Amino acid sequence: MTTQYMGRSTMDRNRSEPQRHSEGMVARNIEEYTAEIPSDVFLMAAGSAVLGSLALKVVGKDHLALFVGQWVAPFLLLGVYNKIVKVAGSDRVHS
């Protein structure tokens, strides 16, 4: 049986920080697949969205240009997530 001390059990205190804060199975699987994608893919996707938005604006498709232009930030955020997974993903505990 474990005793509670300041909100954490004895078993929890005996584990290292990475073990206490490890990811679940779903996140681990997503990280595994995401880490295989080169970071350049996300940068190229963001650049393509910028160019596509600009092209749509030039031809007068203003609403579609705004829609495509809003894809830039999510692509860049996915690239940042990809980089973080590669550097400090759940593989630091589960190798």
PyRosetta script that sets phi, psi and omega in degrees:
from pyrosetta import init, pose_from_sequence

init()
pose = pose_from_sequence("MTTQYMGRSTMDRNRSEPQRHSEGMVARNIEEYTAEIPSDVFLMAAGSAVLGSLALKVVGKDHLALFVGQWVAPFLLLGVYNKIVKVAGSDRVHS")
pose.set_psi(1, 144.2)
pose.set_omega(1, -180.0)
pose.set_phi(2, -101.9)
pose.set_psi(2, 146.1)
pose.set_omega(2, 177.7)
pose.set_phi(3, -100.6)
pose.set_psi(3, 145.8)
pose.set_omega(3, 179.7)
pose.set_phi(4, -89.5)
pose.set_psi(4, 134.8)
pose.set_omega(4, 176.6)
pose.set_phi(5, -143.4)
pose.set_psi(5, 113.8)
pose.set_omega(5, 178.8)
pose.set_phi(6, 54.7)
pose.set_psi(6, 40.2)
pose.set_omega(6, 174.6)
pose.set_phi(7, 84.6)
pose.set_psi(7, -7.6)
pose.set_omega(7, -179.6)
pose.set_phi(8, -122.0)
pose.set_psi(8, 141.0)
pose.set_omega(8, -179.5)
pose.set_phi(9, -77.9)
pose.set_psi(9, 166.4)
pose.set_omega(9, 178.5)
pose.set_phi(10, -62.2)
pose.set_psi(10, -40.3)
pose.set_omega(10, 178.5)
pose.set_phi(11, -62.1)
pose.set_psi(11, -39.8)
pose.set_omega(11, -178.8)
pose.set_phi(12, -65.8)
pose.set_psi(12, -38.9)
pose.set_omega(12, -179.3)
pose.set_phi(13, -68.9)
pose.set_psi(13, -26.4)
pose.set_omega(13, -178.1)
pose.set_phi(14, -79.5)
pose.set_psi(14, -13.8)
pose.set_omega(14, 179.9)
pose.set_phi(15, -88.2)
pose.set_psi(15, 152.4)
pose.set_omega(15, 178.5)
pose.set_phi(16, -72.2)
pose.set_psi(16, 164.5)
pose.set_omega(16, -179.8)
pose.set_phi(17, -57.4)
pose.set_psi(17, -47.4)
pose.set_omega(17, 178.4)
pose.set_phi(18, -61.2)
pose.set_psi(18, -33.6)
pose.set_omega(18, 179.1)
pose.set_phi(19, -71.1)
pose.set_psi(19, -38.9)
pose.set_omega(19, 179.6)
pose.set_phi(20, -67.6)
pose.set_psi(20, -30.5)
pose.set_omega(20, -175.1)
pose.set_phi(21, -111.5)
pose.set_psi(21, 29.3)
pose.set_omega(21, -178.6)
pose.set_phi(22, -75.9)
pose.set_psi(22, 159.0)
pose.set_omega(22, -176.9)
pose.set_phi(23, -82.6)
pose.set_psi(23, 161.6)
pose.set_omega(23, 176.2)
pose.set_phi(24, -79.2)
pose.set_psi(24, 179.3)
pose.set_omega(24, -176.1)
pose.set_phi(25, -64.1)
pose.set_psi(25, -41.6)
pose.set_omega(25, -178.0)
pose.set_phi(26, -64.3)
pose.set_psi(26, -49.5)
pose.set_omega(26, 179.9)
pose.set_phi(27, -62.1)
pose.set_psi(27, -38.9)
pose.set_omega(27, 179.3)
pose.set_phi(28, -62.8)
pose.set_psi(28, -41.3)
pose.set_omega(28, 178.5)
pose.set_phi(29, -67.2)
pose.set_psi(29, -41.5)
pose.set_omega(29, 177.5)
pose.set_phi(30, -62.2)
pose.set_psi(30, -44.2)
pose.set_omega(30, 178.7)
pose.set_phi(31, -61.1)
pose.set_psi(31, -38.7)
pose.set_omega(31, -179.5)
pose.set_phi(32, -60.9)
pose.set_psi(32, -45.6)
pose.set_omega(32, 179.9)
pose.set_phi(33, -74.1)
pose.set_psi(33, -38.8)
pose.set_omega(33, -178.7)
pose.set_phi(34, -65.1)
pose.set_psi(34, -37.6)
pose.set_omega(34, -177.9)
pose.set_phi(35, -64.8)
pose.set_psi(35, -20.9)
pose.set_omega(35, -180.0)
pose.set_phi(36, -77.9)
pose.set_psi(36, -16.7)
pose.set_omega(36, -178.0)
pose.set_phi(37, -83.0)
pose.set_psi(37, 126.8)
pose.set_omega(37, 178.1)
pose.set_phi(38, -64.2)
pose.set_psi(38, 143.4)
pose.set_omega(38, -179.2)
pose.set_phi(39, -61.3)
pose.set_psi(39, -28.4)
pose.set_omega(39, 179.7)
pose.set_phi(40, -60.5)
pose.set_psi(40, -29.3)
pose.set_omega(40, -178.7)
pose.set_phi(41, -60.0)
pose.set_psi(41, -43.9)
pose.set_omega(41, -178.4)
pose.set_phi(42, -69.9)
pose.set_psi(42, -37.7)
pose.set_omega(42, 177.5)
pose.set_phi(43, -66.3)
pose.set_psi(43, -41.6)
pose.set_omega(43, 177.8)
pose.set_phi(44, -67.1)
pose.set_psi(44, -36.7)
pose.set_omega(44, 178.3)
pose.set_phi(45, -64.6)
pose.set_psi(45, -41.7)
pose.set_omega(45, 178.5)
pose.set_phi(46, -65.6)
pose.set_psi(46, -43.5)
pose.set_omega(46, 178.3)
pose.set_phi(47, -63.7)
pose.set_psi(47, -38.7)
pose.set_omega(47, 177.4)
pose.set_phi(48, -65.1)
pose.set_psi(48, -37.4)
pose.set_omega(48, 177.7)
pose.set_phi(49, -65.2)
pose.set_psi(49, -39.0)
pose.set_omega(49, 177.3)
pose.set_phi(50, -63.1)
pose.set_psi(50, -49.8)
pose.set_omega(50, -179.2)
pose.set_phi(51, -64.8)
pose.set_psi(51, -39.9)
pose.set_omega(51, 177.9)
pose.set_phi(52, -64.0)
pose.set_psi(52, -41.6)
pose.set_omega(52, 177.9)
pose.set_phi(53, -63.8)
pose.set_psi(53, -42.0)
pose.set_omega(53, 178.0)
pose.set_phi(54, -62.9)
pose.set_psi(54, -44.1)
pose.set_omega(54, 179.6)
pose.set_phi(55, -63.1)
pose.set_psi(55, -42.1)
pose.set_omega(55, 178.6)
pose.set_phi(56, -65.5)
pose.set_psi(56, -36.3)
pose.set_omega(56, 178.0)
pose.set_phi(57, -65.3)
pose.set_psi(57, -41.2)
pose.set_omega(57, -179.5)
pose.set_phi(58, -62.8)
pose.set_psi(58, -39.3)
pose.set_omega(58, -179.1)
pose.set_phi(59, -84.2)
pose.set_psi(59, 3.9)
pose.set_omega(59, 173.8)
pose.set_phi(60, 90.5)
pose.set_psi(60, 9.5)
pose.set_omega(60, 178.1)
pose.set_phi(61, -91.8)
pose.set_psi(61, 70.4)
pose.set_omega(61, -171.5)
pose.set_phi(62, -61.4)
pose.set_psi(62, -46.1)
pose.set_omega(62, -177.6)
pose.set_phi(63, -66.7)
pose.set_psi(63, -40.7)
pose.set_omega(63, 177.8)
pose.set_phi(64, -67.4)
pose.set_psi(64, -36.2)
pose.set_omega(64, 177.5)
pose.set_phi(65, -62.1)
pose.set_psi(65, -41.7)
pose.set_omega(65, 177.2)
pose.set_phi(66, -65.6)
pose.set_psi(66, -40.8)
pose.set_omega(66, 179.7)
pose.set_phi(67, -61.3)
pose.set_psi(67, -49.1)
pose.set_omega(67, -179.3)
pose.set_phi(68, -68.3)
pose.set_psi(68, -36.7)
pose.set_omega(68, 179.3)
pose.set_phi(69, -63.1)
pose.set_psi(69, -26.4)
pose.set_omega(69, 179.0)
pose.set_phi(70, -76.8)
pose.set_psi(70, -6.4)
pose.set_omega(70, 176.9)
pose.set_phi(71, -77.4)
pose.set_psi(71, -17.6)
pose.set_omega(71, -174.6)
pose.set_phi(72, -59.6)
pose.set_psi(72, -52.4)
pose.set_omega(72, -177.6)
pose.set_phi(73, -59.9)
pose.set_psi(73, -46.8)
pose.set_omega(73, 178.0)
pose.set_phi(74, -61.3)
pose.set_psi(74, -37.7)
pose.set_omega(74, 177.1)
pose.set_phi(75, -62.9)
pose.set_psi(75, -42.9)
pose.set_omega(75, 179.1)
pose.set_phi(76, -67.0)
pose.set_psi(76, -38.1)
pose.set_omega(76, 177.1)
pose.set_phi(77, -65.8)
pose.set_psi(77, -39.1)
pose.set_omega(77, 175.2)
pose.set_phi(78, -63.1)
pose.set_psi(78, -35.5)
pose.set_omega(78, 176.0)
pose.set_phi(79, -64.9)
pose.set_psi(79, -39.7)
pose.set_omega(79, 177.3)
pose.set_phi(80, -65.8)
pose.set_psi(80, -43.8)
pose.set_omega(80, 176.8)
pose.set_phi(81, -58.6)
pose.set_psi(81, -44.0)
pose.set_omega(81, 178.6)
pose.set_phi(82, -58.4)
pose.set_psi(82, -44.7)
pose.set_omega(82, -179.3)
pose.set_phi(83, -66.3)
pose.set_psi(83, -41.9)
pose.set_omega(83, 179.1)
pose.set_phi(84, -62.9)
pose.set_psi(84, -42.1)
pose.set_omega(84, 179.0)
pose.set_phi(85, -60.6)
pose.set_psi(85, -40.5)
pose.set_omega(85, -179.6)
pose.set_phi(86, -67.7)
pose.set_psi(86, -33.8)
pose.set_omega(86, -175.8)
pose.set_phi(87, -88.2)
pose.set_psi(87, -43.7)
pose.set_omega(87, -172.5)
pose.set_phi(88, -136.2)
pose.set_psi(88, 38.9)
pose.set_omega(88, -178.9)
pose.set_phi(89, -73.3)
pose.set_psi(89, -175.2)
pose.set_omega(89, -176.9)
pose.set_phi(90, -67.6)
pose.set_psi(90, -10.7)
pose.set_omega(90, 178.7)
pose.set_phi(91, -66.8)
pose.set_psi(91, -11.2)
pose.set_omega(91, 176.5)
pose.set_phi(92, -68.6)
pose.set_psi(92, -21.0)
pose.set_omega(92, 176.1)
pose.set_phi(93, -107.2)
pose.set_psi(93, -45.3)
pose.set_omega(93, -176.1)
pose.set_phi(94, -105.6)
pose.set_psi(94, 96.9)
pose.set_omega(94, -179.9)
pose.set_phi(95, -104.2)
pose.dump_pdb("model.pdb")
